[in-house]
Amino acid sequence: MQDDDFTPVSLEQAELGRLLFHDKILSGNRNISCGTCHAIEHGTSDGLSLGVGEGGTGVGPNRSAGEGPDRIRKRIPRNAQALWNLGATEIRVMFHDGRLTPADHYGNGFDNPAQEWLPHGLSGILAAQALFPMTSQFEMAGDPRENEVAGRAYERLDYVWPILAKRVRTIPDYGERFVAAFDDVETSEDVSIVHVANALAAFQAYEYRSDDSPFDAYLRGDETALSDPQRRGLDLFFGKAGCASCHSGPLLTDQEFHALALPFFGPGRTRQWDPIRRDVGRMGSSDRLEDAYRFRTPSLRNVALTAPYGHNGAYRTLEGIVRHHLDPAGSLADWEPLNAILPSAPWLEETDFLAFQDSRERARLAERTDIEPMSLTDDEIGDIIAFLHALTGTASVEGRLGKPERVPSGLPVD
């Protein structure tokens, strides 16, 4: 990958976005930031199968579900996605179900959950994505009884954004920084949620660009960059094992949707009329039956850093998810709930695995599988895993700007 493969970024906007990314001012109860669930120490994710959002405490695998009246009311239905290389120009799908894509259905450039109310002027799909966690009750907004942000989200998503923009622009330090970073901002009163989102996108695009792995060095002509097992794994990946049929291109993703029969658990991302707790994947966004249980192919850049794996973090290790691809139905049958990394929440645990225990739902998952079983030896699997480790960046995985010690709101930084 080269500079032309990435969207140009204003460093001034990225530095502003760095502060916003780590500032809890963008959450309804001022108690969670983007960086809480997307920490570079955990591969820009959180190390959990299903995230712990509003109401939780701590960061990463040690994050707890909280306690007392402020404890979480629901687990986040899906795994917190890694943020590597989302500033690449080829990115055209966001979220596990692809509910945000470039399109002009609503006159604003995107097929998106806010429909025609998504604001104009966003710098791209990464800026558009940044807006939606702020509107989610269980991610950042909080309970409608607790704050104005969450209450307005239930009326209409876009009612949230002016409230948050006002919070930001009325902090003098932020106001000055926006004036300096954006040509169309003459005073702090000009700051809108679009500027906030564009700054967040600039930071993520700059901070999490990663194209300096051993694999990149090999592609640039360094024959010594890969070890012998990694070379064998590369040959298997692009050959016999067929991994590249979906994990293709510079980011090692076709950005399409495939059903893998991953075991289901958690609250599910249900549609309004779903009779049970489940996650039908792409169908929840497209309403097409053929999309049932299909999820977006993830990029494999820095994949060794982003465990657990799958749209719901069903597998703790690369070996686990690789073996699942080789025998989806068999792996589904053998999967045990102990594989999931879920912080203790006794008030939720009775229902965590209800759908997984439903024989009919398991049968539907097993029937909707887009990949054929394949047999590989243990040595071959080991070589593929070695190649996946060759996709880990070197200097880039430490970030560029880093985490700030403080933010303009004065709120604590996780």
Backbone hydrogen bonds, N-H to C=O, Kabsch-Sander energy under -0.5 kcal/mol:
donor,donor_aa,acceptor,acceptor_aa,energy
5,D,2,Q,-2.1
6,F,3,D,-1.9
7,T,87,G,-2.6
11,L,9,V,-0.6
14,A,10,S,-2.4
15,E,11,L,-2.5
16,L,12,E,-1.6
17,G,13,Q,-2.9
18,R,14,A,-2.1
19,L,15,E,-1.1
20,L,16,L,-1.9
21,F,17,G,-2.9
22,H,18,R,-1.1
23,D,20,L,-1.2
24,K,22,H,-0.5
26,L,23,D,-1.1
27,S,24,K,-1.8
28,G,140,M,-2.1
29,N,140,M,-0.6
30,R,27,S,-1.2
34,C,21,F,-0.6
35,G,21,F,-2.2
36,T,33,S,-0.9
37,C,33,S,-0.7
37,C,34,C,-0.8
38,H,34,C,-0.9
39,A,45,S,-2.0
42,H,39,A,-1.9
43,G,40,I,-1.4
44,T,39,A,-2.1
45,S,39,A,-0.8
45,S,42,H,-1.1
49,S,341,I,-2.4
50,L,341,I,-0.7
51,G,78,R,-1.2
53,G,51,G,-0.6
54,E,138,F,-1.1
56,G,53,G,-2.2
57,T,64,S,-1.5
60,G,36,T,-0.7
62,N,59,V,-0.9
63,R,60,G,-2.5
64,S,57,T,-3.0
65,A,344,S,-0.6
70,D,67,E,-0.8
71,R,68,G,-1.6
72,I,65,A,-2.5
76,I,51,G,-2.4
79,N,311,H,-3.0
85,N,208,Y,-2.4
86,L,83,L,-1.3
88,A,85,N,-1.6
89,T,5,D,-2.5
91,I,88,A,-1.5
94,M,100,L,-2.0
98,G,95,F,-1.5
100,L,94,M,-1.2
101,T,111,D,-1.8
103,A,109,G,-1.8
107,G,104,D,-0.6
111,D,101,T,-2.9
112,N,110,F,-0.7
115,Q,112,N,-1.6
117,W,114,A,-2.2
118,L,115,Q,-1.4
128,A,124,G,-1.9
129,Q,125,I,-2.3
130,A,126,L,-1.5
131,L,127,A,-0.6
131,L,128,A,-1.2
132,F,129,Q,-1.3
135,T,132,F,-1.4
136,S,132,F,-0.5
136,S,133,P,-1.0
140,M,133,P,-0.9
140,M,136,S,-1.6
141,A,136,S,-3.0
142,G,136,S,-0.5
142,G,137,Q,-1.8
146,E,143,D,-2.3
147,N,143,D,-0.9
150,A,141,A,-0.5
151,G,147,N,-1.8
152,R,148,E,-2.5
153,A,149,V,-1.7
154,Y,150,A,-1.0
154,Y,151,G,-0.6
155,E,152,R,-1.1
156,R,152,R,-2.3
159,Y,156,R,-1.8
160,V,157,L,-1.7
161,W,157,L,-0.5
163,I,159,Y,-0.6
163,I,160,V,-0.6
164,L,160,V,-1.7
165,A,161,W,-2.5
166,K,162,P,-2.1
167,R,163,I,-1.9
168,V,164,L,-2.0
169,R,165,A,-2.7
170,T,166,K,-1.6
171,I,168,V,-1.7
174,Y,171,I,-0.6
175,G,171,I,-2.4
176,E,172,P,-2.4
177,R,173,D,-1.9
178,F,174,Y,-2.5
179,V,175,G,-1.9
180,A,176,E,-1.9
181,A,177,R,-1.8
182,F,178,F,-2.3
185,V,182,F,-1.4
186,E,184,D,-0.7
190,D,187,T,-2.1
191,V,188,S,-1.7
196,V,192,S,-1.6
197,A,193,I,-2.8
198,N,194,V,-2.6
199,A,195,H,-2.1
200,L,196,V,-2.3
201,A,197,A,-2.5
202,A,198,N,-2.1
203,F,199,A,-2.3
204,Q,200,L,-2.3
205,A,201,A,-2.7
206,Y,202,A,-2.0
207,E,203,F,-3.5
208,Y,204,Q,-2.0
209,R,206,Y,-0.8
215,F,390,A,-2.2
217,A,213,S,-2.2
218,Y,214,P,-2.4
219,L,215,F,-2.5
220,R,216,D,-1.6
221,G,218,Y,-1.8
222,D,217,A,-2.4
223,E,221,G,-1.2
225,A,222,D,-1.6
231,R,227,S,-2.4
232,R,228,D,-2.4
233,G,229,P,-2.6
234,L,230,Q,-2.4
235,D,231,R,-2.2
236,L,232,R,-2.2
237,F,233,G,-2.9
238,F,234,L,-2.4
239,G,235,D,-0.5
239,G,236,L,-0.5
241,A,236,L,-1.7
242,G,236,L,-0.7
242,G,239,G,-1.4
244,A,237,F,-1.8
245,S,242,G,-1.6
246,C,243,C,-1.6
247,H,243,C,-2.5
248,S,246,C,-1.5
252,L,249,G,-1.5
253,T,248,S,-2.3
254,D,246,C,-1.5
258,H,295,F,-2.5
260,L,258,H,-0.5
260,L,293,Y,-0.5
266,G,352,D,-3.4
270,T,268,G,-0.9
274,D,271,R,-1.8
278,R,276,I,-0.6
282,R,294,R,-3.3
283,M,280,V,-1.3
283,M,291,D,-1.1
284,G,281,G,-1.8
285,S,282,R,-1.6
286,S,282,R,-2.8
287,D,283,M,-2.6
289,L,287,D,-0.5
291,D,288,R,-2.0
292,A,289,L,-1.9
293,Y,280,V,-2.0
294,R,280,V,-0.7
294,R,291,D,-2.0
295,F,258,H,-2.3
296,R,96,H,-2.9
297,T,256,E,-2.4
300,L,251,L,-1.2
301,R,251,L,-0.6
302,N,391,L,-1.7
303,V,300,L,-2.0
305,L,302,N,-2.1
306,T,303,V,-1.4
309,Y,315,Y,-3.4
313,G,310,G,-1.7
314,A,309,Y,-0.7
315,Y,309,Y,-1.8
321,I,317,T,-1.8
322,V,318,L,-2.6
323,R,319,E,-2.6
324,H,320,G,-1.7
325,H,321,I,-1.7
326,L,322,V,-1.3
327,D,323,R,-1.3
327,D,324,H,-0.5
331,S,327,D,-2.8
332,L,328,P,-2.5
333,A,329,A,-2.1
334,D,330,G,-1.6
335,W,331,S,-1.3
339,N,336,E,-2.4
340,A,337,P,-1.8
342,L,340,A,-0.9
348,L,345,A,-3.0
349,E,345,A,-1.4
350,E,346,P,-0.5
351,T,348,L,-1.6
352,D,348,L,-0.7
354,L,351,T,-1.3
357,Q,353,F,-1.6
358,D,355,A,-1.2
359,S,357,Q,-0.8
362,R,358,D,-2.3
363,A,359,S,-2.0
364,R,360,R,-2.1
365,L,361,E,-2.3
366,A,362,R,-2.4
367,E,363,A,-2.0
368,R,364,R,-1.4
369,T,367,E,-1.1
370,D,259,A,-3.0
374,M,326,L,-2.6
376,L,374,M,-0.6
381,I,377,T,-2.4
382,G,378,D,-2.3
383,D,379,D,-2.0
384,I,380,E,-2.2
385,I,381,I,-2.3
386,A,382,G,-2.0
387,F,383,D,-2.2
388,L,384,I,-2.3
389,H,385,I,-1.7
390,A,386,A,-0.9
390,A,387,F,-0.8
391,L,388,L,-1.2
392,T,389,H,-1.5
397,V,394,T,-1.0
398,E,395,A,-1.7
399,G,396,S,-1.6
410,G,407,V,-2.0
414,D,412,P,-0.5
